[in-house]
Amino acid sequence: MPSTKIAIVIAAILLITLFLAYQQGIDIPASISDLIVGIGQNHPWVPFEPDVNITAPPVPENLSYLESRAFNGVNGKRVRAGLSALEWNSDLAYVARLYSQDMASRKFFGHESPEGEYHDNRLHEKGIYYYNTSAENLAQINYVSFYTYIEKTGRIINKTYKSLEEVVEHAVEGWMNSTGHRENILYPGFDESGMGVAYDAHNETFYFTQLFITRIHCGYNGSSCCQTPGYLPWCYIPMNCTAMICG
């Protein structure tokens, strides 16, 4: 074999060896790297880290699509279990949305806020008392499906993202695979619900909050029974109301 061809083959083998060694995180001696960059040139080994576009797909500013899709997904689970579908309650959705946004902006996750408040506190703060049973489901779903990184440096060089439909599916299925969340979804007594979703672009994470209630129809001013002449409903605490509540 001509000497030129032999040199080319040797150089190719060295390049492949160096690349595989780098992928495994093995330090490359300067003497070997000199064979690549030129004999007698004391160049340090510089890892090759390709520039890859890992920008997340755009997330709509209005997340109502995810809210309605997740809400319908939960109702689908109820219907398949032989239960009635939950009715959408915009008051609950508003409170749920605010809490998801709070978790996203302040970087916490849990039923208890940093101030020590729970969902009943948040409902009462917005003047919502027309229920006697309530519950809350939360989910935290990362937008990234999986990623590739350089083992030697830890630098992420590629990411694959979920579709928005997959994000919702992960939230609903996560709830159904958790005993407490599943019990909330399949509790026959709940009849109204609201869903709120927020997105933290920095951490590429979605926050889901769903509130459930059993609505009462008497015991507060404006309730349906107040439309019956002369009817005096019982007073629902903590409204601190008295007789003639319908007046």
ROSEMAR-773248 format. One line per 8 residues: number of its first residue (from 0); for each residue x negated, y, z of C-alpha. Coordinates in nm, 3 decimals, m for minus. Layout:
# residues N
NUM) X/Y/Z; ...
# end
This chain:
# residues 247
0) 0.000/0.000/0.000; m0.143/0.342/m0.091; m0.270/0.542/0.205; m0.009/0.815/0.145; 0.278/0.570/0.177; 0.123/0.418/0.490; 0.099/0.765/0.647; 0.464/0.835/0.565
8) 0.578/0.507/0.720; 0.373/0.571/1.035; 0.510/0.924/1.065; 0.866/0.796/1.025; 0.815/0.530/1.292; 0.672/0.790/1.528; 0.964/1.025/1.472; 1.217/0.750/1.541
16) 1.025/0.640/1.851; 1.007/0.996/1.983; 1.377/1.053/1.921; 1.477/0.733/2.102; 1.242/0.815/2.389; 1.395/1.161/2.420; 1.746/1.018/2.421; 1.641/0.798/2.713
24) 1.493/1.096/2.898; 1.133/0.973/2.868; 0.863/1.241/2.883; 0.664/1.267/2.561; 0.284/1.302/2.606; 0.138/1.606/2.440; m0.114/1.385/2.256; 0.167/1.205/2.079
32) 0.363/1.519/2.003; 0.045/1.656/1.847; 0.072/1.387/1.581; 0.401/1.538/1.477; 0.325/1.909/1.501; m0.034/1.881/1.380; m0.364/1.746/1.509; m0.556/1.993/1.720
40) m0.250/2.220/1.783; m0.162/2.212/2.150; 0.215/2.258/2.112; 0.437/2.150/2.403; 0.716/1.902/2.337; 1.037/2.095/2.276; 1.355/1.880/2.299; 1.594/1.910/2.010
48) 1.937/2.014/2.137; 2.178/2.073/1.852; 2.417/2.365/1.863; 2.767/2.223/1.858; 3.090/2.418/1.866; 3.259/2.309/2.190; 3.515/2.587/2.209; 3.848/2.461/2.343
56) 4.148/2.462/2.110; 4.361/2.771/2.166; 4.615/2.752/2.446; 4.934/2.954/2.391; 4.977/3.246/2.627; 5.337/3.141/2.683; 5.330/2.791/2.833; 5.707/2.738/2.822
64) 5.653/2.463/2.564; 5.457/2.257/2.814; 5.708/2.335/3.089; 6.009/2.221/2.888; 5.829/1.915/2.753; 5.718/1.806/3.101; 6.068/1.873/3.237; 6.223/1.661/2.963
72) 5.965/1.390/3.028; 6.066/1.373/3.394; 6.434/1.364/3.301; 6.359/1.081/3.062; 6.219/0.879/3.351; 6.532/0.948/3.557; 6.772/0.855/3.280; 6.587/0.529/3.211
80) 6.620/0.450/3.583; 6.997/0.498/3.561; 7.002/0.842/3.728; 7.155/1.165/3.607; 6.926/1.423/3.445; 6.819/1.723/3.650; 6.966/2.061/3.562; 6.715/2.335/3.478
88) 6.704/2.610/3.741; 6.528/2.928/3.627; 6.484/3.051/3.987; 6.289/2.736/4.074; 6.090/2.759/3.751; 5.989/3.115/3.839; 5.860/3.012/4.183; 5.687/2.705/4.038
96) 5.519/2.914/3.768; 5.391/3.167/4.021; 5.239/2.891/4.232; 5.068/2.728/3.934; 4.925/3.066/3.839; 4.808/3.120/4.196; 4.626/2.785/4.203; 4.464/2.858/3.865
104) 4.349/3.208/3.957; 4.228/3.130/4.311; 4.077/2.791/4.225; 4.259/2.571/4.476; 4.493/2.275/4.445; 4.740/2.145/4.700; 5.090/2.179/4.841; 4.961/2.408/5.113
112) 4.847/2.752/5.002; 4.534/2.916/5.151; 4.775/3.110/5.375; 4.921/2.787/5.512; 5.255/2.812/5.331; 5.448/2.528/5.167; 5.707/2.522/4.891; 6.000/2.597/5.125
120) 5.822/2.915/5.235; 5.771/3.015/4.873; 6.138/2.952/4.793; 6.260/3.153/5.092; 6.027/3.441/5.007; 6.215/3.471/4.676; 6.555/3.457/4.848; 6.632/3.097/4.749
128) 6.827/2.926/5.027; 7.101/2.746/4.837; 6.972/2.393/4.898; 6.952/2.142/5.179; 6.687/1.907/5.038; 6.377/2.000/4.843; 6.045/1.861/4.719; 5.745/1.961/4.511
136) 5.524/1.772/4.264; 5.184/1.906/4.156; 4.942/1.798/3.884; 4.599/1.918/3.780; 4.506/1.808/3.427; 4.174/1.884/3.260; 4.194/1.979/2.892; 3.878/1.778/2.809
144) 3.931/1.417/2.706; 3.561/1.324/2.708; 3.226/1.486/2.643; 2.872/1.403/2.527; 2.565/1.537/2.703; 2.185/1.520/2.689; 2.080/1.287/2.971; 1.742/1.457/3.014
152) 1.877/1.809/3.056; 2.243/1.754/3.141; 2.346/1.995/2.869; 2.688/1.920/2.718; 2.660/1.912/2.339; 3.009/1.800/2.239; 3.361/1.785/2.381; 3.680/1.620/2.268
160) 4.004/1.776/2.387; 4.349/1.637/2.454; 4.644/1.759/2.253; 4.899/1.964/2.447; 5.134/1.667/2.421; 4.871/1.444/2.582; 4.822/1.698/2.863; 5.194/1.676/2.945
168) 5.194/1.298/2.916; 4.903/1.271/3.161; 5.090/1.490/3.411; 5.416/1.296/3.395; 5.252/0.953/3.393; 5.027/1.058/3.680; 5.334/1.143/3.885; 5.501/0.815/3.799
176) 5.189/0.624/3.908; 5.187/0.798/4.248; 5.432/0.664/4.506; 5.531/0.999/4.661; 5.563/1.184/4.331; 5.757/0.898/4.177; 6.001/0.898/4.471; 6.065/1.269/4.417
184) 6.135/1.216/4.047; 6.367/0.922/4.110; 6.547/1.057/4.418; 6.920/1.034/4.331; 7.015/1.329/4.553; 6.823/1.591/4.356; 7.032/1.770/4.096; 6.834/2.082/3.998
192) 6.471/2.147/3.919; 6.224/2.394/3.771; 5.881/2.349/3.613; 5.594/2.599/3.602; 5.260/2.560/3.419; 4.943/2.772/3.424; 4.602/2.738/3.259; 4.256/2.817/3.395
200) 4.043/2.885/3.087; 3.719/2.892/3.286; 3.763/2.537/3.418; 3.971/2.426/3.118; 4.239/2.296/3.353; 4.620/2.300/3.347; 4.825/2.328/3.668; 5.177/2.182/3.681
208) 5.428/2.256/3.958; 5.776/2.104/3.967; 6.032/2.192/4.233; 6.336/1.977/4.312; 6.645/2.066/4.516; 6.984/1.935/4.615; 7.204/2.239/4.565; 7.473/2.335/4.814
216) 7.788/2.504/4.688; 7.914/2.656/5.011; 7.759/2.844/5.298; 7.627/3.153/5.124; 7.776/3.462/4.968; 7.836/3.408/4.597; 7.884/3.032/4.623; 8.156/2.865/4.420
224) 8.382/2.796/4.719; 8.398/3.169/4.789; 8.628/3.201/4.491; 8.901/3.014/4.680; 9.129/3.271/4.850; 9.117/3.251/5.230; 8.843/2.985/5.234; 8.576/3.034/5.502
232) 8.279/2.805/5.429; 8.030/2.698/5.689; 7.731/2.926/5.721; 7.404/2.789/5.588; 7.109/2.865/5.815; 6.863/3.045/5.772; 7.086/3.298/5.600; 7.194/3.409/5.952
240) 7.541/3.479/5.824; 7.862/3.470/6.026; 8.232/3.421/5.959; 8.381/3.591/5.652; 8.068/3.501/5.455; 8.269/3.523/5.134; 8.355/3.886/5.195
# end
